[in-house]
Amino acid sequence: MVRYYLSKTDVEDLVVGAAILGTGGGGDPYIGKLMVLQELERGRKIEIVSADEVDNDAFVVPVAAMGTPVVLVEKIPSGKEALFSLKLLENYFNRKVDFISPIEAGGINSTIPLVVGAERGLPVIDADGMGRAFPELQMVTLHIHGIKATPMAISDERGNAAILDTIDNYWAERIARVITVRYGGSAWIAIYPTFGKPYKEAAIRGSISLAIEIGRALRETKSAGKNPIDALLDVTHGFELFRGKIVDVQRFNIGGFARGEAVIDGLDDYKGSKLIIRFQNENLVAIRDNEIIASVPDLITVLDSESGRPITTERLRYGLRVLVIGIPCNEKWRTPKGLETVGPRYFGYNIDYVPIEVRIKGVSKP
C-alpha cells in the first residue's frame, strides 16, 4: 500500500514485529504501544506513506528516544518529549517538517514517530535508518550515505534542551551521549534533518509494513493453532539458533549504554550446549560452545519459547525458557562502509563478519 492509516490491530502487530527487529534494544515496545493507542483513542489518525510518496524537496526529520532502554521502564514518557525536540529543530531551520521518519525499526523508537505524527497531523514514512536497532547515532544508513546527523535537537522530560551542530556524526554521538547521561539516562531527539531525495536513497524502505507483517503472522498462526515460529522464520527469512533456559544475566549501565551478557543452557535438541549472547543495548554476538554463530550487523533476537513474544535485553532474567533466532540484515550493512560502521570489529570483536546464512551452514549441529 502506498498510503494507509494505522488501526489498533496494526499497532498491536507493529510493536511485536518491531521488538523482534529491534534485536533486544530500542526501548520497551509495550510503553510505545500504549502511547500510540492513546493517540488513536483521542480520535487522531496516523498516516503511513511509502517513500515513493515523498517529494524530492520535502523536509524529512526522524525522531527518537536516546539512552539506556531500561531507564524508560521507570521514566515513562508522556509522548510530548519528542514533539518538543521536533519543534525546536523546526524553529532552528525556520521551516515546518513535511514528513516524520523512524530512525530505527526497534522497540519504542518504532512508535515515537507515530505519536509525533498523530500529534502534528504529519505522515510517517514507511522506512527507517537501520532495519533493526543499533546503539549509536551514526549507526544508520543515512550516515553511510553521507547525510549529517546535525543540526539536531535533544531534550528531556523537564524541558531542558539543546541544539547540537557537530563536525561529524561520531562527534554527534559522543556529545549527545554525555548530555543524555546528564539528563538521567534518556533523551528525546530530532536528528538527521534532510530532504526527500537523499532520504529516499539512504533509507531502508518498508520497515513499518514489515514489522506489522511479522506481528500479524505470529498472531494469525497462533490463532489457527499452528507453529508461530515457523511463520516468523518464513517472513523474516531467519534461522533458529538455540533453545534453552537463561541461567545467568549480567547487566551494567556504562557510558549511557546497557551492556552485558546472557548465558543460556540448552534444552531439547540443544541439551548439553551453552549459548552466550553479548549485548550493548542490542544483541551483538551469539556464541555457542565457544563458536560464534551470529554477529552484527545480522539480527539476533530472543523470544519466549512458548509464546514467541520477543524479550528485550532489559527484561532478560534467570529462568526464562527462550528461543534465539537470527535474521539476515539489510544489504546496505554488508557493504564496506556499512561494516566499518556496525560490523563486529567496531564493537571490539576481533572477527570478520560472515553473513548468517553462510555462517549457519558451517555450524556443527547439536
FENWOHU-V769073 format. One record per backbone hydrogen bond with DSSP energy under -1.0 kcal/mol. CO is the residue of the C=O (numbers start at 1). NH is the residue of the N-H. E is the energy in kcal/mol with one decimal. If there is no record, write none. Layout:
co=(CO | CO)
nh=(NH | NH)
e=(E | E)
//
This chain:
co=(2 | 4 | 7 | 8 | 9 | 10 | 11 | 12 | 13 | 14 | 15 | 16 | 17 | 18 | 20 | 22 | 23 | 24 | 26 | 28 | 29 | 30 | 31 | 32 | 33 | 34 | 35 | 36 | 37 | 38 | 39 | 40 | 46 | 47 | 48 | 49 | 50 | 51 | 55 | 56 | 58 | 59 | 59 | 60 | 61 | 62 | 64 | 66 | 68 | 69 | 70 | 71 | 71 | 74 | 80 | 81 | 82 | 83 | 84 | 85 | 86 | 87 | 88 | 89 | 90 | 90 | 99 | 100 | 101 | 106 | 107 | 108 | 108 | 111 | 112 | 113 | 114 | 115 | 116 | 117 | 117 | 123 | 124 | 125 | 126 | 128 | 129 | 132 | 136 | 138 | 140 | 142 | 143 | 149 | 152 | 153 | 154 | 155 | 160 | 162 | 164 | 168 | 169 | 170 | 171 | 172 | 173 | 174 | 175 | 176 | 177 | 178 | 179 | 180 | 181 | 185 | 187 | 188 | 189 | 190 | 191 | 194 | 195 | 196 | 197 | 198 | 199 | 204 | 206 | 207 | 208 | 209 | 210 | 211 | 212 | 213 | 214 | 215 | 216 | 217 | 218 | 219 | 220 | 221 | 222 | 227 | 228 | 229 | 230 | 231 | 232 | 233 | 233 | 239 | 242 | 243 | 244 | 245 | 246 | 248 | 250 | 252 | 254 | 257 | 258 | 259 | 260 | 261 | 262 | 263 | 263 | 264 | 265 | 267 | 268 | 270 | 273 | 274 | 275 | 276 | 277 | 278 | 278 | 279 | 280 | 282 | 284 | 285 | 286 | 286 | 287 | 288 | 291 | 294 | 295 | 299 | 301 | 302 | 303 | 304 | 309 | 312 | 317 | 320 | 321 | 322 | 323 | 324 | 324 | 325 | 326 | 327 | 330 | 331 | 335 | 336 | 337 | 338 | 339 | 344 | 345 | 349 | 355 | 355 | 356)
nh=(50 | 48 | 11 | 12 | 13 | 14 | 15 | 16 | 17 | 18 | 19 | 20 | 21 | 22 | 23 | 25 | 283 | 313 | 109 | 32 | 33 | 34 | 35 | 36 | 37 | 38 | 39 | 40 | 41 | 42 | 44 | 43 | 6 | 124 | 4 | 126 | 53 | 54 | 58 | 197 | 196 | 98 | 99 | 194 | 101 | 191 | 189 | 187 | 71 | 72 | 73 | 74 | 75 | 76 | 84 | 85 | 86 | 87 | 88 | 89 | 90 | 91 | 92 | 93 | 94 | 95 | 61 | 125 | 63 | 109 | 110 | 111 | 112 | 115 | 116 | 117 | 118 | 119 | 120 | 121 | 122 | 100 | 49 | 127 | 206 | 204 | 141 | 105 | 139 | 140 | 144 | 147 | 146 | 192 | 164 | 190 | 162 | 188 | 156 | 154 | 152 | 172 | 173 | 174 | 175 | 176 | 177 | 178 | 179 | 180 | 181 | 182 | 183 | 185 | 184 | 68 | 66 | 155 | 64 | 153 | 62 | 60 | 199 | 200 | 201 | 202 | 203 | 128 | 210 | 211 | 212 | 213 | 214 | 215 | 216 | 217 | 218 | 219 | 220 | 221 | 222 | 223 | 224 | 226 | 225 | 231 | 232 | 233 | 234 | 235 | 236 | 237 | 238 | 326 | 324 | 267 | 322 | 265 | 319 | 263 | 261 | 259 | 257 | 254 | 281 | 252 | 279 | 250 | 277 | 247 | 248 | 275 | 245 | 270 | 271 | 273 | 266 | 289 | 264 | 287 | 262 | 284 | 285 | 260 | 282 | 280 | 296 | 278 | 293 | 294 | 276 | 291 | 288 | 286 | 298 | 327 | 325 | 311 | 323 | 308 | 304 | 315 | 320 | 246 | 305 | 244 | 303 | 241 | 242 | 301 | 239 | 299 | 333 | 334 | 339 | 340 | 341 | 342 | 343 | 349 | 348 | 351 | 358 | 359 | 360)
e=(-2.5 | -3.3 | -2.0 | -2.2 | -2.5 | -3.1 | -2.3 | -1.1 | -2.5 | -3.2 | -1.7 | -1.6 | -2.3 | -1.8 | -1.2 | -2.4 | -3.0 | -2.8 | -1.3 | -1.4 | -2.4 | -2.0 | -1.8 | -2.1 | -2.9 | -1.9 | -1.3 | -1.9 | -2.4 | -1.3 | -1.9 | -1.7 | -2.3 | -3.0 | -2.0 | -3.2 | -1.7 | -1.8 | -1.5 | -2.2 | -1.3 | -2.5 | -1.8 | -2.4 | -1.2 | -2.1 | -2.9 | -2.6 | -1.5 | -1.0 | -1.0 | -1.3 | -3.0 | -1.1 | -1.9 | -1.5 | -2.2 | -2.4 | -2.0 | -2.1 | -2.5 | -2.4 | -1.7 | -2.2 | -1.5 | -1.6 | -1.9 | -2.7 | -1.5 | -1.1 | -1.7 | -1.3 | -2.1 | -1.9 | -2.3 | -2.8 | -2.2 | -2.4 | -2.4 | -1.5 | -1.7 | -2.4 | -2.4 | -2.3 | -3.2 | -3.1 | -2.9 | -2.7 | -1.5 | -1.7 | -1.4 | -2.7 | -2.1 | -2.1 | -2.7 | -2.0 | -2.0 | -2.4 | -1.9 | -2.4 | -2.0 | -1.5 | -1.8 | -2.3 | -2.6 | -2.4 | -2.2 | -1.6 | -2.1 | -2.6 | -2.2 | -2.1 | -1.9 | -2.5 | -1.2 | -1.9 | -2.8 | -2.1 | -2.2 | -2.4 | -1.2 | -2.9 | -2.2 | -2.8 | -1.5 | -1.7 | -2.9 | -1.8 | -2.2 | -2.2 | -2.2 | -2.4 | -2.5 | -2.3 | -2.7 | -2.3 | -2.0 | -2.3 | -3.0 | -2.0 | -1.9 | -2.1 | -1.7 | -3.0 | -1.2 | -1.3 | -2.5 | -2.7 | -1.8 | -2.4 | -2.3 | -1.1 | -1.3 | -2.6 | -3.0 | -2.0 | -3.0 | -2.7 | -3.1 | -2.9 | -1.9 | -3.4 | -1.4 | -2.3 | -3.2 | -3.5 | -2.7 | -2.7 | -2.6 | -2.7 | -1.3 | -2.7 | -2.5 | -2.5 | -1.8 | -2.3 | -2.9 | -2.2 | -3.0 | -2.9 | -2.4 | -3.3 | -1.3 | -1.9 | -2.7 | -2.6 | -1.7 | -1.9 | -2.7 | -1.1 | -2.6 | -1.4 | -3.0 | -2.5 | -1.5 | -2.2 | -2.6 | -2.8 | -2.7 | -2.4 | -3.1 | -1.7 | -1.5 | -2.8 | -2.2 | -2.3 | -3.3 | -3.2 | -1.6 | -2.5 | -2.8 | -2.8 | -1.7 | -1.4 | -2.8 | -2.0 | -1.3 | -2.4 | -2.0 | -2.5 | -1.5 | -2.3 | -1.5 | -2.9 | -2.8)
//
